[in-house]
Amino acid sequence: MDVNYCIYHKINTDFWSDTKEFVRDEFEFVATLYGDFTLDDAYRLTNSIDGYWGDNKECHMMKERCRSTSVGDVIMKVVRFSREDGREYHAVDRCGFSLIPEK
């Protein structure tokens, strides 16, 4: 089983409102993380804590510079099996994550 995470930042965000569904046109694809990570790891690795998060070797940036992952953004977990793929969309909440549908 191979897992990676795709990080989507909400384009028009107030950094407070919950995201109830993933509407691709409302988000910008900013990075991919490959490896054996948890959602918490993906969130931590895409935040600038001790330095700019784009410098983390685990992060493969889709654009030159961007903000840290925040409330309202979406982390898509992609699990690759031998014959099928599984995708889960997780909205970043004020505390933890919520599994949300894709519209």
Phi and psi in degrees as GROMACS dihedral restraints (atoms count N, CA, C in turn):
[ dihedral_restraints ]
;  ai    aj    ak    al  type     phi  dphi    fc
    3     4     5     6     1  -116.4    20    10
    4     5     6     7     1   129.9    20    10
    6     7     8     9     1  -122.5    20    10
    7     8     9    10     1   138.8    20    10
    9    10    11    12     1  -143.2    20    10
   10    11    12    13     1   166.9    20    10
   12    13    14    15     1  -125.0    20    10
   13    14    15    16     1   135.3    20    10
   15    16    17    18     1  -109.1    20    10
   16    17    18    19     1   129.3    20    10
   18    19    20    21     1  -101.8    20    10
   19    20    21    22     1   125.4    20    10
   21    22    23    24     1  -120.2    20    10
   22    23    24    25     1   124.8    20    10
   24    25    26    27     1   -99.1    20    10
   25    26    27    28     1   134.7    20    10
   27    28    29    30     1   -65.9    20    10
   28    29    30    31     1   132.6    20    10
   30    31    32    33     1   -70.6    20    10
   31    32    33    34     1   -51.6    20    10
   33    34    35    36     1  -109.2    20    10
   34    35    36    37     1    95.5    20    10
   36    37    38    39     1  -121.9    20    10
   37    38    39    40     1   151.6    20    10
   39    40    41    42     1  -108.8    20    10
   40    41    42    43     1     5.3    20    10
   42    43    44    45     1    59.3    20    10
   43    44    45    46     1    24.2    20    10
   45    46    47    48     1  -137.5    20    10
   46    47    48    49     1   -39.4    20    10
   48    49    50    51     1   -72.6    20    10
   49    50    51    52     1   142.0    20    10
   51    52    53    54     1   -74.4    20    10
   52    53    54    55     1   146.4    20    10
   54    55    56    57     1   -97.3    20    10
   55    56    57    58     1   125.0    20    10
   57    58    59    60     1   -97.7    20    10
   58    59    60    61     1   -22.6    20    10
   60    61    62    63     1  -154.8    20    10
   61    62    63    64     1   156.1    20    10
   63    64    65    66     1   -94.0    20    10
   64    65    66    67     1   110.8    20    10
   66    67    68    69     1  -111.5    20    10
   67    68    69    70     1   106.4    20    10
   69    70    71    72     1   -51.6    20    10
   70    71    72    73     1   -37.5    20    10
   72    73    74    75     1   -67.7    20    10
   73    74    75    76     1   -14.2    20    10
   75    76    77    78     1   -93.7    20    10
   76    77    78    79     1     2.1    20    10
   78    79    80    81     1  -131.2    20    10
   79    80    81    82     1   156.2    20    10
   81    82    83    84     1  -114.7    20    10
   82    83    84    85     1   127.6    20    10
   84    85    86    87     1   -76.0    20    10
   85    86    87    88     1   115.4    20    10
   87    88    89    90     1  -112.5    20    10
   88    89    90    91     1   -24.3    20    10
   90    91    92    93     1  -165.1    20    10
   91    92    93    94     1   161.2    20    10
   93    94    95    96     1  -128.4    20    10
   94    95    96    97     1   141.7    20    10
   96    97    98    99     1  -120.4    20    10
   97    98    99   100     1   127.9    20    10
   99   100   101   102     1  -109.9    20    10
  100   101   102   103     1   131.5    20    10
  102   103   104   105     1   142.5    20    10
  103   104   105   106     1  -177.3    20    10
  105   106   107   108     1   -89.7    20    10
  106   107   108   109     1    81.2    20    10
  108   109   110   111     1  -118.6    20    10
  109   110   111   112     1   162.4    20    10
  111   112   113   114     1  -100.7    20    10
  112   113   114   115     1   171.8    20    10
  114   115   116   117     1   -59.5    20    10
  115   116   117   118     1   -41.1    20    10
  117   118   119   120     1   -60.2    20    10
  118   119   120   121     1   -40.5    20    10
  120   121   122   123     1   -62.4    20    10
  121   122   123   124     1   -44.9    20    10
  123   124   125   126     1   -61.0    20    10
  124   125   126   127     1   -41.3    20    10
  126   127   128   129     1   -64.2    20    10
  127   128   129   130     1   -49.2    20    10
  129   130   131   132     1   -60.1    20    10
  130   131   132   133     1   -43.5    20    10
  132   133   134   135     1   -70.0    20    10
  133   134   135   136     1   -17.6    20    10
  135   136   137   138     1  -108.2    20    10
  136   137   138   139     1    28.3    20    10
  138   139   140   141     1  -124.7    20    10
  139   140   141   142     1   139.3    20    10
  141   142   143   144     1   -84.0    20    10
  142   143   144   145     1   102.7    20    10
  144   145   146   147     1  -109.8    20    10
  145   146   147   148     1   -63.5    20    10
  147   148   149   150     1  -102.0    20    10
  148   149   150   151     1     4.4    20    10
  150   151   152   153     1   171.0    20    10
  151   152   153   154     1   176.0    20    10
  153   154   155   156     1   -64.0    20    10
  154   155   156   157     1   127.7    20    10
  156   157   158   159     1   -65.5    20    10
  157   158   159   160     1   -25.0    20    10
  159   160   161   162     1   -65.1    20    10
  160   161   162   163     1   -15.0    20    10
  162   163   164   165     1   -83.5    20    10
  163   164   165   166     1    -8.2    20    10
  165   166   167   168     1   -66.2    20    10
  166   167   168   169     1   129.8    20    10
  168   169   170   171     1   -63.8    20    10
  169   170   171   172     1   -22.0    20    10
  171   172   173   174     1   -76.8    20    10
  172   173   174   175     1   -17.4    20    10
  174   175   176   177     1   -94.9    20    10
  175   176   177   178     1   126.7    20    10
  177   178   179   180     1  -109.2    20    10
  178   179   180   181     1   104.0    20    10
  180   181   182   183     1   -74.8    20    10
  181   182   183   184     1   142.1    20    10
  183   184   185   186     1  -100.0    20    10
  184   185   186   187     1   -10.3    20    10
  186   187   188   189     1  -144.9    20    10
  187   188   189   190     1   164.7    20    10
  189   190   191   192     1   -64.9    20    10
  190   191   192   193     1   -52.3    20    10
  192   193   194   195     1  -140.0    20    10
  193   194   195   196     1   144.2    20    10
  195   196   197   198     1  -156.3    20    10
  196   197   198   199     1   167.2    20    10
  198   199   200   201     1   -74.2    20    10
  199   200   201   202     1   172.5    20    10
  201   202   203   204     1   -71.9    20    10
  202   203   204   205     1   155.3    20    10
  204   205   206   207     1   -68.8    20    10
  205   206   207   208     1   136.3    20    10
  207   208   209   210     1  -141.4    20    10
  208   209   210   211     1  -179.5    20    10
  210   211   212   213     1   -55.0    20    10
  211   212   213   214     1   133.2    20    10
  213   214   215   216     1    96.0    20    10
  214   215   216   217     1   -17.7    20    10
  216   217   218   219     1   -77.2    20    10
  217   218   219   220     1   169.2    20    10
  219   220   221   222     1  -128.0    20    10
  220   221   222   223     1   136.1    20    10
  222   223   224   225     1  -112.1    20    10
  223   224   225   226     1   116.3    20    10
  225   226   227   228     1   -94.9    20    10
  226   227   228   229     1   121.4    20    10
  228   229   230   231     1   -94.0    20    10
  229   230   231   232     1   124.7    20    10
  231   232   233   234     1  -115.8    20    10
  232   233   234   235     1   120.0    20    10
  234   235   236   237     1  -111.1    20    10
  235   236   237   238     1   122.6    20    10
  237   238   239   240     1  -102.5    20    10
  238   239   240   241     1   119.1    20    10
  240   241   242   243     1  -100.6    20    10
  241   242   243   244     1   175.4    20    10
  243   244   245   246     1   -64.3    20    10
  244   245   246   247     1   -31.1    20    10
  246   247   248   249     1  -122.5    20    10
  247   248   249   250     1    -9.9    20    10
  249   250   251   252     1  -151.1    20    10
  250   251   252   253     1   159.1    20    10
  252   253   254   255     1  -108.5    20    10
  253   254   255   256     1   149.5    20    10
  255   256   257   258     1  -125.0    20    10
  256   257   258   259     1   133.9    20    10
  258   259   260   261     1  -124.1    20    10
  259   260   261   262     1   135.9    20    10
  261   262   263   264     1  -129.4    20    10
  262   263   264   265     1   134.6    20    10
  264   265   266   267     1  -105.2    20    10
  265   266   267   268     1   123.7    20    10
  267   268   269   270     1  -119.8    20    10
  268   269   270   271     1   119.1    20    10
  270   271   272   273     1   -82.3    20    10
  271   272   273   274     1   139.4    20    10
  273   274   275   276     1   -78.5    20    10
  274   275   276   277     1   121.5    20    10
  276   277   278   279     1  -100.8    20    10
  277   278   279   280     1   177.7    20    10
  279   280   281   282     1   -63.8    20    10
  280   281   282   283     1   -28.0    20    10
  282   283   284   285     1  -142.3    20    10
  283   284   285   286     1   100.2    20    10
  285   286   287   288     1    90.8    20    10
  286   287   288   289     1  -150.2    20    10
  288   289   290   291     1  -137.1    20    10
  289   290   291   292     1   155.3    20    10
  291   292   293   294     1  -124.4    20    10
  292   293   294   295     1   133.6    20    10
  294   295   296   297     1   -75.0    20    10
  295   296   297   298     1   125.8    20    10
  297   298   299   300     1  -127.2    20    10
  298   299   300   301     1   156.9    20    10
  300   301   302   303     1   -83.5    20    10
  301   302   303   304     1   159.1    20    10
  303   304   305   306     1   -91.5    20    10
  304   305   306   307     1   136.0    20    10
